[in-house]
Amino acid sequence: MGEETKVRLLDLDRGELKQFVGTLGMPEYRANQIAERLLAGEDIGEITTLSKKDRQTLSEVAVSGIPETVLVRQSKIDETCKYLFKLFDGVLVETVLMKYSYGYSVCVSSQAGCRMGCKFCASSGIPFSRNLTAGEILGQIIAINRSKNIKIGHVVIMGIGEPLDNYDNVIKFLRLATSEEGLNISSRKISLSTCGLVPNIKRLAQENIPVTLSVSLHNPFDYERSEIMPVNKVYPLDELFAACREYVKLTGRRVTFEYALISGVNDTKRHANELAGRLSHLQCHVNIIPVNKVKGTGFERPDRDSIERFSGYLTEKGIPATVRRELGRDISAACGQLRKGVIEDGGEAGTGSES
Ligand code: SF4
């Protein structure tokens, strides 16, 4: 059996894994032993709680599904570390590990490429290849936990891809990541970032997985937002804010609005005023992200005074707002930048680390 047609064990929840080992003639409890070791980042060959014969049987039809690390970039400024992973079919995805006072947080990718076409985003210039499976998203966390010998406690689904455009796999990932039998990460410590796929925000609100919903807003005017985010032509701001209100009502969680501040584009008082008005009756928080200059987009980072003015104006109007502390500026830590750089430099990244 070719590697690509084998079952990838990380894609299976515990019930499915029990069923699968049953088809190989193994008792159900083997599934628990296998899952425990896979979640610790071990490959099938390393699971010594299984007999050699069982490992052999399993290896003939299955692989762990943990992605291969092809590049690691460690920041010299802080503890941010960026990983480039290769999936079973050669597709490259990237993941960023960040260290905060409260512990480790990881930013995972949910798709290889993205179909949403946001103009400010490095990922939008890369053709969409495919959705990631639940196990491929989970595997990014597991691989980093093992490589650093840590336990990541916070997750943001904010890497390459629009998670709500890969709805079923992302929901399965969330169940695997939050379940006691899985990584047991609290849903309150997971943020899912969306550009605003309204119908799936409403579906997510009903899933009983109350993650933090983080909406990439970036502009409070429909006509301007549509220019940088094509999704706005399909789901304009009134519909988006209505879905956010529903999310708050059903989950009890406040929504975070991401606002990438771009010099001369969306950093004026007019924008701050409109934004404050739009958000005045919504339980929310605004995360201001001074944009990193991305080659080819023409967007520039605002100066410190403009950033503080914008943030101060929102706060004065009673809208909680913070300016995001930037981590890993020296290693292209914004979404899609490492992968884009590697692809533009000629495809294969080569194994190893750059520090
Ligand atoms: S910002 Fe997010 S949704 Fe928009 S193109 Fe980039 S990855 Fe896709």
Residues whose N, C-alpha, C, O or C-beta is under 5 A from the ligand:
A	BS01	SF4	C114 M116 G117 C118 C121 S123 S124 G159 I160 G161 E162 C195
